Every structure is written in C-alpha cells, then in structure tokens.
C-alpha cells in the first residue's frame, strides 16, 4: 500500500477517534436580510443559500438532540429611537442531516425540534424570517439576540 | 463551539474532571459555564425532553449546586482551545450514590456584522448565542445499574415501523447504553436495523423508527437489544449491566 494512502487512513482513523466523544454547535452563517428599505417587508427563506442563517450541529450517529430557538419579535435600533418587527413562521426553519439521502425536516422555529442524527453524526439547521420596517423607520442599525439551545441526550 | 467530552463523569475520589472547548469559528466567543439539575424524560410522543424541577427537593440527586467550573467565563479566540476544570465540593456526609447535573455552556459571538446599510440607511445585525447542554454524573461508592423493558409495541407508519417501549432503570445509577433494534424475516434474516445511544435515569418511554421501505408485506420479528456499552464513551466510565432483550411479532402491511 502506498505510504500516502496509509497516512490518510491513519489520519482518518485518528480524526474519527477524536470526534467520537464531542458535541459541536456552531453558527456558520448569519441570517442576513440584505438591503432593507423602510416600508418594504423583506423575507429570507430558510432555503436561501446565501441569506438564510445556518448552524452546524454534531453529536454521535443515532444520538438525539433537542433544539430550541429563542427568537426576537422586535429589533431595536442601536442607540435607541426605533424598533422594527421581525417574525418567524412555521416552516421558517429546517434541519438537514449530512448523510446521503437525508431529507429536510422543517419545523416551527418558535417551537422545539427533536432530531435524531441518522446515518451521520452531523446536521445543518437553516433559519429564515422576515422584517417589516414601517415607512417611517429611522435609519440606523437594528439588532436583537437569537439564542439556540441544544440539549444532547 | 466544540465541547469534549460530551458526557462528563466525576468520581468521588478525584472530585474533578475537565472539558475542552474549541472555537472553530473566525471570531472570538465569550463562553460561560453553569450547571443545572435536570434529567431526561420522555413526553407522550416518546420524544426526549429535560425535566428541570422548579425547586430542588432534598431527595433529588442533584450535583448542580456543588459543581464549579474554572474558569466560569472565558474568551476563546478563533481556532483556539480552552480547558475548563470542573471541581466538585459535595456536602459533608454525602451518601453513596449517583448525582446528576447538566452543564450549560453558553457561547456568545460578537455582534453579527450588520448587513450593508446601502442608501436606505437601515441595517440589521442579529447577535447569536449558542447554549449547549450536556450531562454530568458524579459517583460515590459502589453503584449498580440495570434495565427492565416492557410494553414493547410497534406501529407501521409510512415506510417505517415506529417502535416504543417502557424502560425502567434498575439499581442505584442511571442506565447508559445502546439500543439495537432488528427486524427479522421469517427465515431469521435481519432485514432492517437501527442503533442509538440510550440513557435511562428513572423511566422513559421513547419511540424509535425502523426503516421498512421495500420490505414485502408479511410477518416479521422485531427484536430490541439493550447493551450497557457506548462507542462514544470510555468503557471504564460505563456501569456494566446484563444485556436485555425483548421481541415482538409484527406484521407489515
């Protein structure tokens, strides 16, 4: 067997060992609304490959995780002086395993999701949403926290 | 945030353990570690949830109040790791047994970059906080565990078989192991399988899904095996228990 193939097999083995007993939840991509115009609602679909929010989760194959998203209803203007409604509807989030043949598992981001890592130890969670700025929305930066809680069983 | 290990065990003799946190991202994260008392239960649909009592009863085997993390808060730079020591300060006279907590590891990134304001003057930037909740087990003295299985049921649902069972832990410690489900055809050949980790602290009634796509209608035998082993947890940390098997005749439509 060529030496490089042996090295790659060893590296894969060591990587698998190092990943066996850990969890990972990471933000991959922020939910980005792009250009927002006062008075014009802006929607981002969870399937949007650029603007949707993306989280990466890793556990063990067959393991279960319960995911809860704590989402804002209002964005606050930095420095005060304004707010902007933000909303999330049923189907604005889905989770997708990385194993071949995995199918999206849509859910209401306002509720809980119980997910079983099937066929692979990792998955990606995608989040969409919409903002509805009023016509008189003052210019500025609007922000609010999004909390993702992952309970591993 | 990467957290290793995903299950923490502390022995009364050493009273300490550690976890490693790794920030795989491109920005620093502020991490806070705390502990709560909670244990897994199942809801009416067989889904796992955490039971977190409003107040602690003295009979509850909580370690949450006497587990301390050092440091409790830390800023982890991109691609850097941090070891967090967990020290236990159990009360005097702690009786032999197993005590539980859940570590809550909160990671806050910096404010997400606001989207371009462009000419409209409006930009949006959400801040992200990720909370990972993992189990912690503190053990004192000789402990035993086991499992009893009852009320094994199955229901065909589309191209799956939904399997449920009532699992009650035996002995003095939580049952941590693996459940292996097998569907056998009349010739005794395995035609479908599933395998998943299982944790029974008191009693749960989980549901499992077994893929049956492409299987011809007819009679099969569903077999569940519970083993006190986990490929993702070091064997010396697991309490051994006799294997448990239950089975059921099922009919696929």
Contacts between the chains, C-beta under 8 A, distances in Angstrom:
chain1	res1	chain2	res2	distance
A	20	B	231	6.7
A	20	B	232	5.0
A	21	B	4	5.8
A	21	B	5	4.3
A	21	B	6	5.8
A	21	B	7	7.5
A	21	B	232	5.1
A	21	B	233	6.7
A	21	B	234	7.8
A	22	B	2	5.7
A	22	B	3	6.1
A	22	B	4	3.7
A	22	B	5	6.6
A	22	B	6	5.6
A	23	B	2	7.4
A	23	B	3	5.0
A	23	B	4	7.8
A	23	B	6	4.4
A	23	B	132	5.9
A	23	B	134	6.4
A	24	B	1	6.9
A	24	B	2	4.5
A	24	B	3	7.3
A	24	B	24	7.3
A	25	B	1	6.3
A	25	B	130	4.9
A	25	B	132	5.3
A	26	B	1	6.4
A	26	B	2	7.7
A	26	B	24	5.9
A	26	B	25	6.1
A	26	B	130	7.3
A	27	B	25	7.1
A	27	B	109	6.2
A	27	B	128	4.8
A	27	B	130	6.6
A	30	B	112	4.1
A	30	B	113	7.2
A	30	B	125	7.6
A	30	B	126	6.3
A	30	B	128	7.0
A	31	B	126	5.8
A	32	B	115	5.1
A	32	B	124	7.9
A	33	B	115	5.6
A	33	B	124	4.9
A	34	B	115	5.6
A	34	B	116	7.4
A	35	B	115	7.3
A	35	B	116	6.6
A	35	B	118	4.7
A	35	B	120	6.2
A	36	B	115	7.2
A	36	B	120	6.2
A	36	B	122	4.5
A	36	B	123	7.3
A	36	B	124	6.1
A	37	B	120	4.9
A	37	B	122	7.2
A	38	B	120	6.6
A	38	B	122	6.3
A	53	B	126	7.7
A	55	B	130	7.5
A	58	B	2	7.9
A	59	B	6	6.8
A	60	B	6	7.6
A	60	B	197	6.3
A	60	B	231	7.6
A	60	B	232	4.6
A	62	B	194	7.3
A	62	B	195	5.4
A	62	B	196	3.4
A	62	B	197	6.0
A	63	B	196	6.7
A	63	B	197	5.4
A	63	B	232	7.9
A	64	B	48	5.5
A	64	B	196	7.2
A	66	B	47	7.7
A	66	B	48	6.4
A	66	B	49	6.4
A	66	B	50	7.5
A	72	B	126	7.8
A	75	B	124	6.3
A	84	B	122	7.9
A	84	B	124	7.7
A	112	B	49	7.8
A	114	B	47	4.3
A	114	B	48	6.5
A	116	B	196	6.8
A	116	B	209	7.7
A	131	B	124	6.5
A	133	B	122	6.3
A	137	B	122	6.3
A	139	B	117	7.3
A	139	B	120	7.1
A	139	B	121	2.8
A	139	B	122	5.7
A	140	B	121	7.1
A	140	B	122	7.1
A	140	B	123	7.6
A	141	B	114	4.8
A	141	B	117	7.5
A	141	B	123	4.8
A	141	B	124	7.4
A	141	B	125	6.0
A	142	B	122	7.0
A	142	B	123	7.1
A	142	B	124	5.1
A	142	B	125	7.6
A	143	B	111	6.5
A	143	B	114	7.4
A	143	B	124	7.2
A	143	B	125	5.0
A	143	B	126	6.6
A	143	B	127	6.2
A	144	B	126	6.1
A	144	B	127	7.3
A	145	B	126	7.2
A	145	B	127	4.7
A	145	B	128	7.6
A	145	B	129	6.0
A	146	B	126	5.0
A	146	B	127	7.0
A	146	B	128	5.5
A	146	B	129	7.2
A	147	B	128	8.0
A	147	B	129	4.6
A	147	B	130	7.7
A	147	B	131	6.5
A	148	B	128	7.3
A	148	B	129	7.4
A	148	B	130	5.1
A	148	B	131	7.1
A	149	B	130	8.0
A	149	B	131	4.3
A	149	B	133	6.8
A	150	B	130	7.2
A	150	B	131	7.0
A	150	B	132	5.3
A	150	B	133	6.8
A	151	B	50	5.6
A	151	B	102	7.8
A	151	B	133	4.3
A	152	B	6	5.9
A	152	B	132	7.1
A	152	B	133	6.7
A	152	B	134	5.5
A	152	B	135	7.6
A	153	B	40	5.3
A	153	B	48	4.7
A	153	B	197	7.8
A	153	B	199	6.2
